[in-house]
């Protein structure tokens, strides 16, 4: 065995950039040929703790998959766009070189802008890569300078982010490591065991010390099945339950009056509002009993510390912003923020204050043909953007060019029938930067190979902890894959953009993001102690306020002015009142819910869940992940009463439909003695690639482009359907 000094292996620190709160520190072992041979969690990172989730533990299968897109490709003349049989996607394309691809794409974008206006070009991206540079840096510079339409990136977290920020001003929360100190953990719409796995060891520690875990979720998730109490409320009724809990807490004098007086605004008005939400009324909406509402409120308010893990599922409903806003108020009413191990977390992303202007350079829009930023197009309404936008003069031009990266909209965007109709337009020029032949690449005119996180350098924040991390390139790009930074910098130069910023390297942009000064330290708030040298040496450094958690624990929102108009936690929002909206939280049933008139035709509420072993649509094409997901893949989970009423049994082929579309799935009905995964009146399916379904569709043929109350987000969980035997 070789000595350490002469080992044929080297270890590189990287960070998983996929859409997960954990942002895991990864150690990549590379052999002397330059091939990555091992991937593992960094044991020195306090949240990663040396292990990876089942998805990323198999990541080398993804990096070296024979199915990766390895070279630039152009659609062959006469090759029709549209879904293709898996394994035959390459037949529609011919390989070309990068110079040829970039020249032709630049020429086509210039022609489109000249003919239809620069706003006829639309970028479409999201969280396929959540690292700082990969998510939004050189691409933002490029599209601003081009004068393209701007994308409002609302599809995942916007409604909840707005709801939380209206209460607290900034997205902060209980540190992950402190959950082990809690005596009650309330997981609200949070499948911790499935998609926040590095919080789970903290919860196990807490439970060993006597804590209880309560899960509120319409679906019996992995986490719910392990809970001390699973409350299967009806979809979209979260705001009612939160307001009902506050009713009980105030009625029984369980609130923290001193915290409320010192730190909050609008309590008197909130107290008046919650009088309407009696346990009996809340029970009618949620499906709980009045006694259960009371028990939950008392247990939450009287346990110290009580930690609330709120996830983004509840805000993917029509009134999801109001729901997050109401739930977020609970720890303020009880004063849970005062106690280490108490409080709540939706996202910790507000702790990372980058120099965003230096990275994205929004002022470049002034040099565009428009002389201003382009119009804003909501990504959650892509179907409308590609089919009806431009029909009215006030809309501006139709979208004639679409540039997709970090996303798979043909699979993940709502109302996918409309999305596919738009992608099929013969006058739509489409470029896709991808790692695999996805649902979306089947509609591309040009397909460009993208790097994985092992193949480029980047910075990483998190929305589940407070550790800044650097991800170093571990291997050379496989094939001719190139990063987002390289691609948009090269394309800008082909377009004739002369600004020097389009020649910035990833290293230079890392320094810009951190505002590295002459002394080598970051000038960003909370990062002043960080140098690139130390970050490289350690791989991860806690933010300033989280450096000494044992002696100086971080207790969010307990001191100083907050980033709200009043400087306090806001139960009442004058910001909302100024726009004509209700300044107080309330519950309103969704347009598509069991209480709507639409339920007469489509009586079942549909939960289009994310698969446990994929990340949105990422990993869905890999055999190892599909095997892990096999039990529930392409299944419709039903309550036995709903199945019996329709003559449906376990294993039957069923048709699921509404006014937007239909798909066929296999019924999954619990047998005698098994617990149902959904309440009565609710059915559930899981997100998959459309091309891997026999009919070439997935659950988004059922979802609508109706937007949420706050933040104009997607409403994936406000969907009505009916079901019958096929």
N, C-alpha and C positions, 0 to 999 in steps of 0.2 A: 504494500500500500504506500502510495506516495506521501511524503511529508507535507505539512501544511504549506511550507514555502514553495513546494514544487507540485502542488496539486494540479491535476489537469482540469479542475473545475473552478469556476468563479461564481459568486452569489451576488445578485443584483437586487436592490430594493425597488419594488414597483408598488402600484396601488390599483386595486380593482376600481374601474370607473363606471361600472354599470349602475343602473337606477335602483339603488338600495341605500338605506340610511347608514349602513355599517362602514362603507368605504374602507375595505379591509387592506391592511398592510400585507404585502405579498413578497415572499423571498423566492426568487427565480434562480435555480441552479442551471448554469450553462457549461457545456463541456468544451473541450479544446477545439472542436470543429465549429463552434458557434451555435450549436443546437441547444435549445432549452430541454432539459431532461427531467426536471422536477419543479413543482410549484407547491408552496406551502405558506401557511399564515405565519406572520412575524410574531414570535412569542414575547418580544419586548414591547409591542404595541398594546396599551392597556385594555383596549376594546377587542381587538382581533384575538389576542391571547393564544396565538399559535395555531388556530384552526380556521378552515375556510368552509363555506357552505357547500352543499353537494353539487351545486351548479358550477362554481368556480374551481372546485377541487379537480374537476375534469377538464380544465381549460386548455390544456395542451392538445386534447382531442380536437378542440376548435381551431387552435393556431395551425396545426398541421393536418387539418382535414383535407382529404383529396377533393372535396367539393368547394373549396374556397375559390373566390374570384381572384385570379393571380395577375391578370394583364388587362390593360384597357381594351374595350371592345366596342364595336359599332354594329348597330342593327343591319342585317343584310338587306339589300334592296328587295322589296316585295315580301319580306317576312312580317306577317301580321302581328300586331300587339295583342296581348292578352294572356290569360292563364295557360300554362303549358304543363304537360305531363311531367311530374318530377323525374329528374334525371335526363330530360331532353331539352332543358332550357338553353344550353349552349348552341343548339342548332340554329337559333334565330340570330346569332351574332358571329362576327368575324373579328379576329384579333388584329389590333393595330398598335402602333407605338405611342408613347406618351406625347411626343412632339406633335404628331399628327392629330391625336385626340384633342389636345389643348388648342391647337390652331383652329381646328374645325369648330369646336365648341365656342371659342371666342368669336369667331366670325359669325356664327349663328346667333349668338346673343347680341352682337352689334347690329345685325340685320333686324332682329326682332325689335330692339329698342328704337331703331331708326324708323321702322314701319309702323309700329303700334304705340310707341312711347315706352320709356324705361320701366314704368310701373306695370307693364304687361309681363314682367319677369317676377317670379315668386320663388323665394327660397322656402324649403320645408324641412325642418330639423327639430329634433328634441333630445331625448336623454339616452340614446343608444350609447353615447359617450358623455359622461357627466364631469370629466376632468375639465379644468378651467379652460385650457387652450382648445381642446377638442370640442367642447360644448359651444363656445362662442368667443372667437378672437379674430383671426384673420378673415374668416367668413363674414363677420359683421363689418369689418373694414371694406371688404370687397363689395358687398351689396349696398352699403351706404354710398360709396363712391359711384357705383353704377346707377344709383337712383331707382333701384328696384323697389317693389312693394316690400313693406316690413311685415314679418310674421308675428302675430300675437300668440305667444307660446302658452296656451291655456289648458292643454288637453289633460294634464295630470293634476296639478296642485294649485291652480290659480284661485279657485273659489275659496278653498280652505285657507290659503295664504292671506287673502284679503280679509276673510272673517277673523282670523287670529290677529292680524295687524290692526284691525279696527279696535280691538280690545287692548292690545299691548304695544302696538307701534312697531314692534320688531320681533322677528321669529327667534326666540330663545327658549330654553327649556331646561328641565332637570337633567344634569349630567347622567349619561348612561351608567357610569360606575356607581352612582349613588342609589340606583334602584335596589341594590342589595340591602340597603338600610331601611327600606319601606316595610311597614306592617300591613298595609293593604295596597294591592296593585290592581288598578282598574284598567283593563285593556279594552278600549272602546273602538270598535272597528279595526282592531289591530291584530293581525295574524302573526304574532311575534315569532312563533316557532317556524313559520313558513317563509317570512320575508324580512325578518329583523333578528336573525338567529343569534347574533352576538349579544343581544340583550337578555337572551334566555338564561345563560349562566348566572347573571345577576339576580334574576327572578328565582332561580333555584336556590341560590344562597339565601335570599330573603325568606323563602318558604321554609327552608331548614331552620330558620330562626323564628318561625311562627307566623309569617305573613300569609294572608289569604289572597288568592288570585280570582278575580271576577272578570268574566269576559262578556261584553255586550256586542252581539253580532247576529244578524239574521241567519247566517250560515254556521254550521257546526264545523269550524276550522280545526286544524291540528291543535291550535292553542286552546280553543273552546273545549275540545275533548279532554284536555289535561287540566282544566280549571276546577276550582272548588265550587264555582257556580257559573253556569252558562245561561245568560239571558238572551233568548232568541227573539229580539224585537222585530217588528215588521219593517221592511225597507223604508227608509226615508222618514222615520218617526223619531229620529235622535233628538231633534230640538224639543219635541214634546216631552220626552223623558227628562232631559236636562232641566227644563223649566219646572217639571213636576217635582224633581228632586229639590230644586231651590224652594219650591212651595213648602215642602215638608220641613226643610232645614230652617227656614224663617219662621214657620208656624210653631216649631218646637224650640226656637231660641238656640239653635246649634251653630249659628254663624259666628264669625270672629269679628266682633264689633270694632275692636281697636284697629285691626288691620284695614277694615273697610273705611273707617274714618280717616286713617292716615294716608291710604294708598289708592283710593278709588274715587270715581266720579259717577254720579247718577244713581246712587243706591236707592234713594227713596222712590224714584220712578220705577226701578226694577222691582222693588218690593211690591209696588202696586200692580205691576204687570203679572207677576207670578201668582197672584191670588186667583187668577183665572184658571190656572193649571192644577186643578185638584187631582189627587191620586185616581179618583174614579174616571175623570175625563181622560187622563193620560193612559190609564189601563185600556180604555176603549180604543185608542189609537194604536198603542204599541202591542196589544195582545197579552200584556202582563196582567196580573191582578193588582188591585189597589194596595193590598198588603205587601206585595213584592216591591212596588214603587216606594212605599214607606220604609221597608226593610233596607233597600239599597241606599236610600238617602241617609238613614240613620247610621248605617255601617260606614259609609263614606265620610260623613261629617264628624264622627266620634272617634275615628281611628287616627292615630298619629304615629309616624308620618304616613300620609296617603299619597301615592304616586299614580298619576293618570297618564297612560300611554294612548294618545289619540292618533289615529292614522288617517290617511287621505281617503279611505273608502267612503266615509260618510259624506264627503263633500262632492261626490260624483252623482249627486241627485239634483233635482231642479231647485230645491231650496237648501242645497248643501252648504252654502256660505253662512246662512242663518244657523244651521245646525252646528257648524264648527264654532261659530261665535258664542252660541249658548253653552256648549260643553266647555269651552275655554274659560267661561266665567266661574265655573264651579270652584277651582282652587282659590280664586280671589274671594269668593263668598265665605269659604271655610278657613281662609288664612293658611292654606296648606303650603304656600310658598315660604313661610317662615321656617319650616322644619327641613333640615337636611334629609334627603331621601323622600321628601314630599314634593308637591307641585305637579307639573305636567310637562309633556313635550309633544309637540306636533312636528317641529323641525328645529334644528340648531343652526340652520344656515345663516341666520342673522348675526352670528358671532364672527363670521369671516368677512372682513371688510376689505375687499380687494380695491386696487386702483382700476376700476372698471373702465373709466374714460381712456386711460392710457392703453388698455388692451384692445378696446373696441373702436376707439377713435370716431365717435358719432359725428364730429364736426366735418368729417369727409363728405357728408351729405351736401354741404354747402358748395362743394366743387362738382357735384353731379349735374346732369342736364336739367334737373328740376330746381337746383339751388336750394333745396330743402329736403327733409326726410320724405320718403315715399309714403303712400297711403298704407294703412294698417289692415291686414287680412287675418281673420281669426282662424287658427289652425283647426279648431274644433268644428268648423263649418267648411271643410275642404270640398265636400261634395257640391255645396252651393257655389263656392269660389270657382270651381272648374266648370260648372254647368250654367249658372244664371248670373254671376257677377259680370257686369258690363252691359246688361240688358237695359239699364236706365242710364241716362247721360250723367247723372250725379255719381254713378259708381266709378267712373273712370274706365280705362280700357279693360277688355277681357284678358284673362291670363293666357298668354301664348307660349310661355316657357316656364317650366317647373324644374327646380334644382333640388334634389332630395339627398340628404345625408343624415346620419345618426337617427334614422327613422325608417319605418316600414308602413307608410300610410295605407297601402292597399289592404293591410291586415288590421291596423289598429285604429284608423279613423272611423268616427261614427257614420252610420248610413252608408255602408260600403257599396251598395248598389249604385248610389249617386256618384261616389268617388270613382268607381270603375268606369262608369259612363264618361266621366270627365277625362280619365286617363286614356280612354280609347279614342278621344277626339283626334282626327287626322291632322289638325292644325296645331296640336299641342306638342311642342318640342320638350322632351324630358331627358334630364341627365340624372343618373343615380350613382352615388359613391357608396360602395357597399363591400362587405366581406363575403357574402353568399348570394346565391340566386334566390331572392326572396319573392314574395307576392308582388312587390313593387317593381323589381327589376324586369319582370315580364313585360312591363309597359315602357321600358327605357329605350331611347334612341342611342344613347351612349351609356356604357356601364364602366365605371372606373374602380379599380381595386383599392380598398381601404385597409389601413393597418389595424392590428389589435393593440392593446395597451402594452404588450411586451415589445413593440416595435417602434415606439417613439417616446419622447420625454414630455412630461406634463406636471402640473401642480394639481393637488386635490384638496378640496375642502370636504365637508360632510354635512348631511342633514340629520345625523344621528349621534354625533359626538363633537368634541372640541379639539381635535388634533389636526393641525396642518401637516400635510405630507407631500413628499416629492416622489414622483414615479419616473425612474430612469429607464432609458431604452436598454433592454436586456439582450436583444438579438437583432440582426439585420432584418429588414422587412422580407417576408416570404414572397417569392415571385417579384412582381414590380409594384407591390402595395405601397401607397404613399399616405401620409397623414393629412388631416384637414388643413393644418398650417401650411404645409408645402403646396398642396393643391391650389388653395385660393391665392396664395402669393404668386405662384407661377401663372395662374389664369389672369390675375390683375396685370401682370407685365405683358401678357399677350394682348390684353385689351388696350394697352398703351397708357396705363395709369403710371405717372412718373413719380408719385410720392414715394420717398424713401422707405416709409413704413411697410410697404409691400415686399421689401427685401429683408425684413426682420427675421431672425432665426428664432427657434423655440427658446433657446437660452436667453436671448435678449428679451423676449416677451415674458418669460418667467420673472426676470429682474424688474420689468415694467409693472407687472401685476403686484409684486411685493413692494414696489416703490423703494428699491434698494438705493440708499444714499452713499455719499462719499466715504462714510465710516463703515460701510458694508452691512449696516443694519436696515431692516424694513422701517419705513415711516408710516405704515398703515396702523390704525388704531387696534390695539390688542396684539400687534405683531412686532412691536419695537424691539423686543429681545431676540428676534430671529435674524440669523444670517444665513446666507446660502451655504456657506461652508459647514455650519453646524447642522443645517437641514440635510445636506448630503451625507454627513457623517452618521447621523442618527436615523434618518429616513422619516421621522415624525417628531413634531414638537407641539406641546399643548399651547393653546392660546394664552395670552397673558393672565387673564382672570381665572384660568384653570390650572395654573402652574403648581400651586400648593394646596391641593384639595383637602388634605388632612388638617392643616393649620388655618387655611383661609378658604373654606368651601364656598363655591359659587351658588348663591341663592338668588335666582333671577327675579327681577321686578320688586325687590324688597327695599331698595334704597335709590336715591337720586331721582331726577326727572326722567320720565319715559318719553319715547318718541311719538307721543300722541299729542293732539292739539291742547289738551289740558295738562299734559305732563304726568297724568295719572292713568291707572287702569280704568278703562271707560266701559261702564255698564250701559251708559246712554251715549250715543254718538251724534254729535252735532254735524259731523261730516255727512252722515247718511241723511239727516234731517234737511240739510241744505240742498240735497239732490231730490227731495220729495219722497224719500224712503223712510220707513219706520225706524226711528232712532233706537228702539228697544228690540230685543230678540223676541221672536214669536214663532209659532208653528203654523205652516200652511201645507196641506196635502198637495202633492205634485199633480200636474195635469194628467200624467199617466200613473195612477195609483188606484187602489181598490175602491177609493171613495169618489172617483171621477165617473162621469157619464160614459167615458170610453170603456170602462170596465164591464159594461153590459155586453159589449161585443168581444172584448178580450179580457177575461176575468182573472188571469194569472199574472202576478208580478215576476218579472224575469231578472235574475241576477247573473250578469255576464262576468263571471269571476276570472281572475288571473290564475293560470295554472301554477301549482306549487313548485314545479321543477323547471319552469321557464322564467324569464324575466321579461314581462310583457310578451313580445313575440320573439325575443332573443333566445337562443338555444333550442327553439322548437323543432329545428330540422335535424338535430344531432341524435343518432340512434340511442346513445346512452341515456340521454335525458328523456327521450320518448318512452323508453322502457320504464323509467321511474314513474312516468305519468300515465302509464298504460291503463290503470284501473279506471280512471275517470275521463280519459281522453275521448272526445266525441260522444259523450254521454249527456243525458238530461236527467238531473237529479230531481226527484219528485217526492212529495209527501204521499204516504199510502192512501190517504183519503181522496186526494185529488186524482191519483192514478185509478183507484177503484171506480170513481164516478165516471171515468172515461173508458172503462174496460181495458185498462193498460196494466200489464204485468212486467215484472223484471225481465229485461232482455228484449222486449218488444221494440220494433222500429217505430219511431213516432215522428210526426210532422209538427214543427213548432213554427207559428206564423203570426204576423200582424199585417197592418196595412202597408208596411215598407218592404217586407220580404219574408222568406221562409227558408228553413233548412231542416234536414232530417238527421236525427240523432238516435241513439239507443237508450231506451228508458232504464234508469237506475233507481229501483224502488226497494226500500229496506224490507228485508224478510222478517218473519216473526222473531221478536226478541231484539232486533236491531233498532238503534235510534235513528230517527229521520235526520237528514242533514239540513233540511229546510222546514220552516213552519208551514202550516196549511195556507194555501193560496199563493205560494212562492215556488218557483222552479229555478234551477241553476244550471248553467253550462260553463265551459271553460274556453278561454281564448286560445286559438290555434292558428297556424297558417291556413289560409283558405285553400291553397293549392294541394294541401295534404288531406283535404276532405274530398270524398268521391264526387261531390257536386261542385267543387271549386269555390265554396263559400265558407264563411265562419259566422260567429254570433253577431258581428256588426252589420249583417243584413237586417237585423231587428232593431238596432239602436237608432236614435234620432239625432238630429242636429239642433234640437232645442237646447238653449244655453242656460247655465245656472244663474241664480239670483244675484250673486256677487261674483265679480271677476270674469264673467262670460265664459265659464268653463264647460267641459263636456258633462253630459248627464247620462252616463252609461248605466246607472242603476235606477233610473226612472223609466221603465220600459214595461209595457203590457203586451201579453201574448195569449194565445190559446194553443192547446195541444190536443192532438188526436192520434189514434193508431194509424200508421201509414198504410 
